[in-house]
Amino acid sequence: MNASIGGSRRPSAPRTSRLTVRLAVLASTVALSAVGLAVAATPSSAATCNGYVGLTFDDGPTGNTSALLSVLRANGVRATMFNVGQNVQSNQSAARAQVDAGMWVGNHSWNHAHMTSMSQSQMQSDLSQTNSAIQSATGVRPQLFRPPYGETNSTLQSVASSLGLRQVIWDVDSQDWNGASVSQIVSNASRLQAGQVILMHDGIQNTRDAIPQIVANLSSRNLCPGMISPSTGRAVAPDGTPPPTTPPPTGTPTTPPPTGGCTATATTPNVWGDRYNTSVTVQGASNWTVVVAVTAPQRISTTWNGSPSWDSTGYVMTMRSNGSGNTFGFTTMMNGNSGARAQIRSCTTG
């Protein structure tokens, strides 16, 4: 919605043999110590994940979406947001913020109606309109659909499937919509098992307050928040990587020498296991062109507040001002290269 070894005493070995044995033992001890030091010097890995669960939040975006995202990121959690189309249309920036924060977005109908009372054509129109609104606001086309109230039938499932949507209900209902207290929400979430999905809602204070304890309880059972597979509808590892366990680090600004009267400064405010966001601020011009490059096999997947174009390689992006101000941003998929970050090559006016 957790000898001693028996037998007779052997004759003493010659002195030289005993010395050789001692030296061999000493060498082995040193070698093992070196191995131990090497292991200790290696950064500790993320918590062990013996399974994944799907944390889902319905009915957004709302006026409290920003607060929800802050709590999720502070606890190193990625979740799936099942958005209502008309809410997305009226609050596109909040919907975009969900994706920028690393969340997945799904279709939760246009206005949360009882869809099983609709005709097939009405269902088609409703889900198509919601898909379009979400894609327009976030740049992401939903792959998951949650029917309002969990009400479904074969016609609705067929329509959703025709639009490339996998229907996802839930295994555990948090009861947050029913006035559940923080402790009740936490208790309900404790029933989650590997692969299962829990129903929660955007905009409810008790739900936000419950998240830190939900995450701690999952961790104590070696369960991690994951993504919902569009193929199976079950929770799996997020994009094949463990979920982040700490808040995203802040990147160091990189400012190239000013060229043509403007300067572009890039920071990396969000980093996840499979992607990172870059925010670029331009100074010295309101009509600007900034050239940015990423390192192969990384690829820029989403942009905002500018008009992008790419060279023939697909690794160099030219971003031009489009009247949305002097700050633009983009999401880069790491594609296995987690160390590199996007670099600004030039900033020119006009």
C-alpha positions in Angstrom: 0.0 0.0 0.0 18.6 -12.4 11.8 42.2 -30.2 20.2 44.8 -31.3 21.1 46.4 -33.9 18.8 47.0 -37.3 20.4 49.7 -39.8 19.6 53.2 -40.6 20.7 56.0 -38.0 20.9 58.2 -37.8 17.8 62.0 -37.5 17.9 63.3 -33.9 17.8 64.2 -32.6 14.4 67.8 -31.5 13.7 68.6 -27.9 14.6 68.8 -26.7 11.0 65.4 -28.2 10.2 63.8 -26.5 13.2 65.2 -23.2 12.1 63.9 -23.7 8.6 60.4 -24.4 9.9 60.5 -21.4 12.2 61.5 -19.1 9.3 58.7 -20.6 7.1 56.1 -20.0 9.9 57.4 -16.4 10.3 57.1 -15.8 6.6 53.6 -17.2 6.6 52.6 -15.0 9.5 53.9 -11.9 7.8 52.1 -12.8 4.6 48.8 -13.3 6.5 49.3 -10.0 8.3 49.8 -8.2 5.0 46.6 -9.7 3.7 44.8 -8.6 6.8 46.2 -5.1 6.5 45.1 -5.0 2.8 41.6 -6.0 3.7 41.4 -3.5 6.5 42.5 -0.8 4.2 39.8 -1.5 1.7 36.7 0.7 2.0 33.9 -1.2 3.7 31.3 -2.4 1.3 27.6 -1.6 1.4 25.4 -3.5 3.8 24.7 -7.1 2.6 21.4 -7.4 0.7 19.9 -10.8 1.0 16.8 -9.5 -0.8 15.0 -6.4 -1.9 11.6 -4.8 -1.2 9.7 -2.2 -3.1 8.8 1.0 -1.2 6.0 2.7 -3.1 4.2 6.1 -2.5 0.9 6.8 -4.2 -1.1 9.9 -5.1 1.7 12.4 -5.7 3.1 14.7 -6.5 1.8 16.8 -3.6 2.8 19.9 -1.7 4.8 17.7 0.6 6.7 15.8 -2.1 9.9 17.8 -1.4 9.8 16.9 2.3 9.3 13.2 1.4 12.2 13.2 -1.0 14.4 14.8 1.6 13.6 12.0 4.1 14.2 9.3 1.5 17.5 10.8 0.4 18.7 11.3 4.0 18.1 7.6 4.6 19.8 6.5 1.3 16.5 5.2 -0.1 15.2 5.0 -3.7 11.5 4.3 -4.0 8.7 4.1 -6.6 6.3 7.0 -6.9 2.9 6.1 -8.4 1.8 9.5 -9.6 -1.7 10.8 -10.5 -1.7 12.5 -13.9 -3.6 15.6 -13.0 -1.2 16.2 -10.0 1.8 15.9 -12.4 0.2 18.3 -14.8 -0.3 20.9 -12.1 3.1 20.4 -10.3 5.6 19.4 -13.0 8.6 20.6 -11.0 7.8 18.3 -8.1 7.4 15.3 -10.5 10.8 16.2 -12.1 12.3 16.4 -8.6 11.3 12.8 -8.0 13.4 11.6 -10.9 16.2 14.0 -10.1 16.4 12.4 -6.6 16.7 9.0 -8.2 13.2 7.8 -7.7 11.2 5.7 -10.2 7.9 7.0 -11.4 4.8 5.0 -12.2 1.3 5.6 -13.6 -1.6 5.8 -11.0 -4.3 7.0 -13.4 -5.4 10.5 -14.3 -7.6 11.4 -11.4 -7.8 8.3 -9.1 -11.2 7.2 -10.4 -12.7 3.7 -10.1 -11.3 2.5 -13.4 -13.1 -0.9 -13.4 -16.3 1.0 -14.1 -14.8 2.6 -17.3 -15.1 1.3 -20.8 -12.0 0.0 -22.6 -11.6 3.2 -24.6 -11.9 5.3 -21.4 -9.3 3.3 -19.7 -7.0 3.7 -22.7 -7.5 7.4 -22.7 -6.9 7.8 -19.0 -3.7 5.8 -18.9 -2.3 7.3 -22.1 -3.0 10.9 -20.8 -1.2 10.1 -17.6 1.8 8.5 -19.4 2.1 11.6 -21.5 1.9 14.0 -18.5 4.6 12.1 -16.6 6.9 11.8 -19.6 6.5 15.5 -20.4 7.3 16.6 -16.9 10.1 14.1 -16.1 11.5 12.8 -19.5 10.7 9.3 -18.3 8.0 7.1 -19.7 6.4 5.0 -17.0 6.7 1.2 -17.1 4.6 0.5 -14.0 0.9 1.0 -13.3 -1.0 0.9 -10.0 -4.8 0.9 -10.3 -6.5 3.2 -7.9 -7.8 1.4 -4.8 -6.1 -1.7 -6.2 -9.3 -2.3 -8.3 -8.6 -4.1 -11.5 -10.0 -6.6 -14.0 -8.8 -8.3 -17.2 -9.8 -5.4 -19.4 -7.8 -2.9 -17.4 -4.8 -5.2 -17.3 -5.0 -5.7 -21.0 -5.1 -2.0 -21.7 -2.2 -1.3 -19.3 -0.2 -4.1 -21.0 -0.9 -2.6 -24.5 0.7 0.7 -23.3 3.8 -1.1 -22.0 2.7 -0.9 -18.4 3.2 -3.7 -15.8 0.4 -3.7 -13.2 1.7 -3.6 -9.6 -0.6 -3.9 -6.6 1.0 -4.5 -3.1 1.8 -7.2 -0.6 1.7 -5.1 2.5 -0.6 -2.2 3.2 0.9 0.4 5.6 -2.6 1.7 6.4 -1.2 5.2 6.4 -4.2 6.3 4.4 -6.4 5.0 7.3 -4.9 7.2 10.0 -2.2 4.7 11.1 0.2 6.0 13.7 4.0 6.0 13.1 4.5 2.9 15.2 1.6 1.1 13.3 3.1 2.0 9.9 6.5 0.7 11.1 4.9 -2.5 12.5 3.0 -3.1 9.2 6.2 -2.6 7.2 8.0 -5.2 9.3 6.0 -7.9 7.6 7.8 -7.2 4.3 9.6 -10.2 2.8 12.1 -10.3 -0.1 10.5 -9.4 -3.4 7.4 -7.8 -1.8 5.9 -4.4 -2.2 4.4 -2.0 0.4 1.7 0.6 -0.2 2.4 4.1 1.3 1.3 7.6 0.3 2.9 10.9 -0.6 1.8 13.8 1.7 1.3 12.0 5.0 3.5 13.2 7.9 3.3 9.9 9.9 4.6 8.1 6.8 7.6 10.4 6.5 8.3 10.0 10.2 8.2 6.2 9.9 10.8 5.9 7.1 14.0 6.0 9.2 12.8 3.1 11.4 11.4 1.2 8.4 14.8 1.4 6.8 16.6 0.4 10.0 14.4 -2.6 10.5 14.9 -3.7 6.9 18.7 -3.4 7.3 18.6 -5.5 10.5 17.1 -8.3 8.3 19.5 -7.7 5.5 16.7 -6.4 3.2 17.3 -3.4 1.0 14.9 -1.1 -0.8 15.0 -1.9 -4.5 13.2 -1.2 -7.8 10.1 -3.0 -9.1 10.9 -5.1 -12.1 8.7 -4.2 -15.1 9.0 -7.8 -16.1 7.8 -9.5 -12.9 6.3 -6.8 -10.8 8.5 -7.9 -7.9 11.2 -6.0 -6.0 14.7 -6.5 -7.4 18.2 -4.9 -7.1 18.0 -1.3 -8.4 19.5 -1.4 -11.9 21.7 -4.3 -10.8 23.4 -2.3 -8.1 22.9 -2.0 -4.3 20.9 0.9 -3.1 22.8 4.0 -1.7 23.3 3.7 2.1 24.4 7.3 2.7 23.2 10.7 1.5 24.6 11.6 -1.9 28.0 13.4 -1.8 28.4 16.9 -3.1 30.7 17.3 -6.0 33.6 19.8 -6.3 32.8 22.7 -8.6 34.8 22.7 -11.9 35.1 26.0 -13.6 37.0 26.3 -16.9 38.7 29.5 -17.9 36.0 32.0 -19.1 35.6 32.2 -22.8 33.7 34.7 -24.8 32.4 36.7 -21.7 30.8 33.9 -19.6 31.8 31.3 -17.1 30.1 28.0 -16.4 30.5 26.3 -13.0 29.5 22.6 -12.6 28.7 20.8 -9.4 27.5 17.2 -8.8 24.7 17.4 -6.1 23.4 13.9 -6.5 25.3 10.6 -7.0 23.6 7.2 -7.1 24.9 3.7 -7.9 24.0 4.0 -11.6 23.8 7.7 -12.4 24.6 11.2 -11.2 23.1 14.7 -11.7 25.1 17.7 -12.7 24.0 21.3 -12.1 25.6 24.1 -14.2 25.5 27.8 -13.3 26.4 30.3 -16.0 27.7 33.8 -15.1 28.4 36.8 -17.3 25.7 36.3 -19.9 22.0 35.6 -20.2 22.2 34.2 -23.7 24.9 31.5 -23.6 26.2 28.3 -25.1 27.9 25.7 -22.9 29.7 22.6 -24.3 29.9 19.6 -21.9 31.6 16.3 -22.4 31.1 12.9 -20.6 33.5 10.0 -20.6 32.6 6.8 -22.5 30.6 4.7 -21.9 28.7 7.3 -19.9 25.6 8.8 -21.5 23.5 11.9 -20.7 19.9 10.6 -20.3 17.9 13.6 -19.2 18.3 17.4 -19.3 16.4 20.4 -18.0 16.4 24.2 -18.3 18.2 24.4 -21.7 18.1 23.3 -25.3 20.6 20.4 -25.9 22.2 19.0 -29.0 24.9 16.3 -29.3 27.9 15.7 -31.6 28.1 12.5 -33.7 29.8 10.5 -30.8 27.0 11.2 -28.4 29.5 12.1 -25.7 29.7 15.9 -26.2 26.6 18.0 -25.5 26.1 21.6 -26.5 23.5 23.3 -24.2 22.0 26.6 -25.2 19.9 29.0 -23.1 16.2 28.7 -23.7 14.9 31.4 -21.4 14.7 29.3 -18.3 17.5 31.2 -16.5 21.2 30.7 -16.0 21.2 27.3 -14.4 20.7 24.1 -16.2 21.2 20.4 -15.4 21.4 16.9 -16.7 21.5 13.3 -15.5 24.3 11.0 -16.7 24.1 7.2 -16.7 27.4 5.7 -15.6 27.1 2.5 -17.6 29.9 0.9 -15.6 32.1 4.0 -15.4 31.4 5.3 -11.9 34.6 7.4 -11.4 34.3 10.0 -14.2 32.2 13.1 -14.0 31.0 15.5 -16.8 33.5 18.2 -17.8 32.7 21.7 -19.1 34.7 22.4 -22.3 33.6 26.0 -23.0 31.2 28.8 -22.3 30.4 31.4 -24.9 27.9 34.1 -25.3 25.2 34.0 -28.0 
